Amino acid sequence: MSAVLTPAVRRPLLRRLRPLGNGPLFTVAVLVLGVLVLVAALAPLIAPYDPEALDLRSSLVGSSADHLLGTDQSGRDVLSRLLYGARTGLLGPLLVVGLSTAGGLLLGTVAGWRGGWADAVLSRLMDLVFSVPGLLVAIMFVAVAGPGLTAPVIAMAVAYTPYVGRLVHGLARQEKARPYLESYRVQGWSGWTICVRHLLPNIAPTVLAQSAINFGYALMDLAALSFLGFGVQPPAADWGAMINDGESALQQGATMPALAPSVCIVLAVVAFGIVGEGIADRLARRER
Amino acid sequence: MSGPTGLVVEGLRKGFGGRTVVDGVSFTLPPGGSLGIVGESGCGKTTTARMLVGLERADGGTVHLDGVDRSMRPRGRAGRLERARGIQLVFQDPYVSLDPRIPVGACIEEVRRLHFPLDRADRRHRVAELLDQVGLGEREAAELPRRLSGGQRQRVAIARALAAEPKVLILDEAVAALDVSIQAQILDLLAGIRRASGVAFLFVSHDLAVVRHLTEEVAVLRGGRVVETGPTVRVLTEPQHPYTRLLLDSVPRRGWDPGRIAAGRRAPA
């Protein structure tokens, strides 16, 4: 009896261990992201020091038991700053991806579903935004609103909207022609109801895959902005700003203050990329 | 005019990018009647069906159902629902016409909720009845479409179309995607439904045997035009138009010669 039951009991467990069954790389990427989120959530509990506490006497100390990753020029603990940096590092892209996904879904769905002049106007609008470099828009926003997290986030959200919008536009057009959605029209549902209740859920996984990839890019762009001094301002802990800070330390032979946040950014961007591609792959396989 | 006049189509036209697909199609389908529209691929059958349910907008011509004009796009919820209750459509391929995310019972229930929101008490009962009418039970109702066979899915699609209690049911090649043995079952099922419910059938098909089985009247379509109409039995036994004859000769049977048919097809009819 138990021999018969075992496979049925074991399968879901196995599945939970390999979240989407995309192989080891995918699993590692998911773990990396999991750790990142945990660190961001628990930073105040696990950080050994106050990330903004200056201690000029212990400036640029190498790795030691006291400071695992050493200190920066102002004597701040690099590890603590990294852990806290995960917070803005994730919050910024989360807002960017959330806003741009919402905007892209709205514009793409309206354009793809309505077609005609609405499509023409919205598609040209998206092309227009698309053709302006996002970082440039962000710098303009910062020039007007001042540095910080808000202006770069809004600018990047605007810049990323066409990426989502174009994807959704194509998906909406393609799905609209499928008989299962046409059947809802024949039944007499309003276009609005069909889009919200049936179109969006059916295209959501594909959009989610794109959003995961965008998350990595947004993280990188926001880090670039704060590296340039337009984003989160020192002494707040932010990976991009830390690299900027660490530049002068590099000249004095201390690599850790710049290298550690760089590694974090690369890890996060690559992990989001792998997860996004993994979801997309899985969808492609399911389509077949 | 007194009493319902059924579906009256006059001079329906539709072109895509300069190519005329439907070129002045006219026919009448009396209430509770059955009409077959036959013709080969690309003759405009499906486009005609899609215009009747509002999936394509006609370039010209009129469609009246019981005297009500259906040519205009409906405004507002009431108009949309009224229009949907006029004509329902069963799509050709049941593998793509059902929402992959929704259990089939729920998908029929949705239609009931949309069109008959007040019958909440006996909604489940009606859904069970509709499923039973197409030979499906509670077990199938809980399944997602991908867990059902092609024949079962088409049964679901038929039940879903009937859920709106339409006056006219259009079946667009509704058995073409199914195995021959399943086709016969579905055709029998449809014949039974028509006897029981009195819904009018518009049967769009390239398959003359199917049309013979299910319809009283037939219209033969070629190049977007109706070339012959009449009682199904007469048209299929004593065709007047050379194209109808050709179509009949094209059906594979004993002593059938594909070479001769192909030659006849090349000659101007």
Interface residues (C-beta under 8 A of the other chain):
Chain A: R178 P179 Y180 L181 E182 S183 Y184 R185 V186 Q187 G188 W189 S190 H198 P201 N202
Chain B: V53 G54 L55 R77 R80 L81 R83 A84 R85 Q88 L89 F91 Q92 D93 V96 S97 L98 D99 P100 R101 E110 V111 L114 H115 A157 R160 A164
